[in-house]
Amino acid sequence: MPLRERDKPICVAIVDDHDAIRFAFKAACAEFGFEFCASAGSVTELLENHSIANCDVVVMDLSLADGSIVAENVTNLLKTG
């Protein structure tokens, strides 16, 4: 469904270990009509510090500086619902 036909904007969070990427992503969300939910440098940080229950999408860096494993990160995100 196109964004303009939804009741509310798509809510997006980002996980990336680079501040500049997170800031640029937040600006891009605003520019293109997406609601920015949260950002964090790791999946652990996102889950500990933010409620992502209303997030529709989580954009995640696949090579995080914390050395976390992608499959485990995705599994942990999916467990939140």
Secondary structure, 3 states (H helix, E strand, C coil): CCHHHCCCCCEEEEECCCHHHHHHHHHHHHHHCCEEEEEECCHHHHHHHCCCCCCCEEEECCCCCCCCCHHHHHHHHHHCC
